[in-house]
Amino acid sequence: MHDTESDTFIYQTWPEKYSVMLKEIGIDSESKELGTDAVENDDYYSRYFAQTPRMVTNKGSLEIKNSNIDVIQIIQKG
């Protein structure tokens, strides 16, 4: 490691990382525990179209405060 880098790393989940990024641009949000929101229990994509992926991983969700958007779900396709 270089001398300017910290030796301590703080583990953050994807929702926590996105919450910090949103805070930097003035959007107040709160990360939720993985699998606790109702939006995470449904199918992500329709299986009727050829271009939709079969493997999708749920990375978590964020609750946005003071906005018309209630929840943002973070998914990974591949």
TABELFEN-V649847 format. One record per residue. N is the residue number from 0. RES is the residue in three letters. PHI is phi in degrees with one decimal (NA if undefined). PSI is psi in whole degrees, -180 to 180 (* if undefined). D_FIRST is the distance of its C-alpha to the first C-alpha in Angstrom with 2 decimals. Layout:
n,res,phi,psi,d_first
N,RES,PHI,PSI,D_FIRST
N,RES,PHI,PSI,D_FIRST
//
This chain:
n,res,phi,psi,d_first
0,MET,NA,153,0.00
1,HIS,-81.4,161,3.73
2,ASP,-66.4,-24,6.50
3,THR,-83.8,-11,8.23
4,GLU,-88.9,144,6.56
5,SER,-76.1,148,8.50
6,ASP,-84.7,-12,8.14
7,THR,-103.1,128,11.47
8,PHE,-111.9,134,12.46
9,ILE,-99.2,120,16.14
10,TYR,-74.2,128,18.08
11,GLN,-131.6,141,20.62
12,THR,-78.0,169,23.45
13,TRP,-60.1,-44,24.55
14,PRO,-60.7,-36,27.38
15,GLU,-66.5,-40,25.17
16,LYS,-63.4,-46,22.88
17,TYR,-66.5,-35,26.08
18,SER,-62.8,-40,27.62
19,VAL,-65.8,-42,24.87
20,MET,-64.0,-40,25.28
21,LEU,-68.2,-35,29.04
22,LYS,-62.3,-35,28.86
23,GLU,-65.9,-26,27.24
24,ILE,-104.3,13,30.38
25,GLY,89.5,17,32.78
26,ILE,-105.4,124,33.64
27,ASP,-86.3,123,33.93
28,SER,-143.4,164,33.05
29,GLU,-136.0,130,32.39
30,SER,-78.6,145,30.63
31,LYS,-108.9,159,32.86
32,GLU,-66.3,148,32.36
33,LEU,-62.9,127,32.32
34,GLY,81.3,11,35.92
35,THR,-95.8,-15,37.70
36,ASP,-96.8,149,39.17
37,ALA,-65.9,-28,42.33
38,VAL,-66.1,-21,40.95
39,GLU,-82.7,-4,38.56
40,ASN,-95.9,-12,41.52
41,ASP,-91.3,169,43.25
42,ASP,-67.1,147,42.76
43,TYR,-86.1,-39,40.32
44,TYR,-132.8,156,42.22
45,SER,-75.5,143,45.78
46,ARG,-91.9,4,46.54
47,TYR,-85.7,-13,49.47
48,PHE,-110.0,143,47.54
49,ALA,-69.9,-29,46.06
50,GLN,-85.0,-3,42.87
51,THR,-81.7,138,41.62
52,PRO,-73.8,152,38.83
53,ARG,-89.1,-35,39.66
54,MET,-101.6,117,36.26
55,VAL,-132.5,132,34.93
56,THR,-111.5,129,32.32
57,ASN,-79.1,124,32.62
58,LYS,-103.5,-8,29.37
59,GLY,127.5,-173,31.16
60,SER,-146.4,160,33.04
61,LEU,-123.2,144,33.06
62,GLU,-103.8,122,36.03
63,ILE,-94.7,132,36.64
64,LYS,-101.6,148,38.61
65,ASN,57.5,46,41.34
66,SER,-149.0,163,41.54
67,ASN,-74.1,-17,43.87
68,ILE,-88.9,124,41.06
69,ASP,-85.6,-53,40.95
70,VAL,-136.5,141,38.21
71,ILE,-115.3,125,35.53
72,GLN,-101.6,135,34.62
73,ILE,-103.4,120,31.39
74,ILE,-126.9,159,32.04
75,GLN,-124.7,126,30.42
76,LYS,-105.2,152,32.84
77,GLY,168.9,*,32.50
//
